[in-house]
Amino acid sequence: MAREVGVVSRETLLAGSGLDFLLGMIEGRHPGPPFADAMDFDLVEVEEGRVVFVGRPSARFFNPLGTIHGGWTATILDSAMACATHATLKAGEGYTTLEMKVNYVRPVMPGSGTVRCEGKLIHRGGTVATSEGRLVDERGKLLAHGTETCMIFPVKAAG
């Protein structure tokens, strides 16, 4: 069965904790984001301050050199590192990425198999959070890693 893809209302997004929202995506209570569907990766694990995505790199993401484009790698890392922060939000809090750094260690190829990208919170303050991410292939070999800084802020429901 295909997973539902879409965007929830601002009220739904802000009603509960970030952890509950992300669990709702895994459980099917909330749709997955359209970009993740297009990029062929999914959120599969979440706990406070930690998430895991799995992705399927394929030839449709090749750059002119015949390897998976670095933007695909950066996108899955950004998703994991940002969602590690998202999983710490209280009801009514929002966040956005301020900065990220990616280190490309090995080329990502379709032969890398299903890749696993884990994001972990390093620090959560009142307005700033930092996280780290690691992307590994099916054999557990490191493909890329990164760090990210997110800003946390109060959000009011539209109205």
C-alpha positions in Angstrom: 0.0 0.0 0.0 1.4 3.4 -1.0 2.0 5.9 1.8 -0.1 9.1 1.7 1.9 12.2 0.7 0.9 15.7 1.4 1.0 18.6 3.9 -1.0 19.0 7.1 -2.6 22.2 8.3 -0.6 24.6 10.5 -3.1 23.8 13.4 -2.4 20.1 13.1 1.4 20.6 13.0 1.4 22.8 16.1 -1.2 21.0 18.2 1.2 18.4 19.7 4.8 17.8 20.3 7.3 17.4 17.4 7.9 13.8 18.5 4.2 13.0 18.3 3.9 14.6 14.9 6.9 12.6 13.5 5.5 9.4 15.0 2.2 10.2 13.3 4.1 10.2 10.0 5.5 6.8 10.6 2.2 5.4 11.8 0.2 6.9 8.9 -1.8 9.5 10.9 0.0 12.2 9.0 1.1 12.2 5.3 4.8 12.0 4.3 6.2 15.2 2.7 6.0 15.4 -1.1 9.7 16.1 -1.4 10.7 12.9 0.4 8.4 10.9 -2.0 10.2 12.5 -4.9 13.6 11.8 -3.4 12.7 8.2 -2.6 13.4 8.2 1.1 11.3 7.6 4.2 11.3 8.3 8.0 11.4 4.9 9.7 12.5 5.6 13.3 12.0 8.4 15.7 12.6 9.1 19.4 13.3 12.3 21.2 16.4 13.8 19.6 17.0 10.9 17.2 15.6 9.9 13.8 16.4 7.5 11.0 15.6 7.8 7.3 16.1 5.1 4.7 16.7 6.0 1.1 17.0 4.2 -2.2 19.6 5.9 -4.5 18.9 5.2 -8.1 20.1 6.2 -11.5 17.3 8.9 -11.7 19.5 10.9 -9.2 22.7 10.6 -11.2 24.8 13.7 -11.9 26.7 14.1 -15.2 29.5 12.1 -13.7 27.4 9.0 -13.2 27.2 9.1 -9.4 24.3 10.1 -7.2 24.1 13.9 -7.1 25.5 15.5 -3.9 22.2 17.3 -3.5 20.4 14.0 -2.9 22.9 13.1 -0.2 22.6 16.6 1.4 18.8 16.4 1.3 18.6 13.1 3.3 21.2 14.4 5.7 19.4 17.7 6.2 16.1 15.8 6.8 17.7 13.6 9.4 19.6 16.3 11.2 16.6 18.7 11.2 14.1 16.1 12.3 16.3 15.3 15.2 15.6 18.8 16.3 11.9 18.5 15.3 11.6 15.5 17.6 12.3 17.8 20.6 9.7 20.5 19.8 6.9 21.3 22.3 3.4 22.1 21.1 3.4 25.5 19.5 7.1 25.6 18.6 8.6 25.8 15.1 12.1 25.6 13.7 14.2 26.2 10.6 17.6 25.3 9.5 20.2 28.1 9.9 23.3 26.3 8.7 24.5 22.9 7.6 27.8 21.3 6.7 28.2 18.0 4.7 31.3 15.9 4.3 31.2 13.5 1.4 33.3 10.5 2.2 32.4 8.0 -0.6 30.3 8.2 -3.8 26.7 7.2 -3.4 25.6 4.8 -6.1 22.6 2.6 -6.8 24.8 -0.3 -5.8 25.1 1.2 -2.3 21.7 -0.4 -1.7 19.2 1.0 0.7 21.1 3.6 2.7 20.4 4.5 6.3 20.7 8.1 7.6 20.6 8.7 11.3 20.3 12.2 12.8 21.1 12.8 16.5 20.7 15.9 18.6 23.9 17.3 20.0 22.5 20.2 22.0 19.0 21.8 22.4 18.7 25.2 23.9 15.8 27.6 24.1 16.4 29.1 20.6 19.2 27.1 19.0 19.7 23.4 18.5 22.6 21.5 16.9 22.6 18.0 15.5 24.8 15.6 13.5 24.0 13.0 10.9 25.6 9.9 9.3 24.7 8.3 6.0 25.8 4.6 5.6 25.4 2.0 2.9 23.9 -1.5 3.4 27.2 -2.8 4.7 27.5 0.0 7.2 30.2 1.9 5.4 30.2 5.7 5.9 29.2 7.6 2.8 28.7 11.1 4.2 28.3 12.9 7.5 27.3 16.4 8.6 26.3 18.9 11.3 23.4 21.3 11.4 22.2 24.3 13.4 18.5 25.0 13.7 16.7 28.0 15.2 13.6 27.3 17.4 10.8 29.8 17.8 7.2 30.1 19.0 4.6 29.8 16.3 1.0 30.9 16.5 -1.8 29.1 14.6 -3.1 31.0 11.6 -6.2 32.9 12.3 
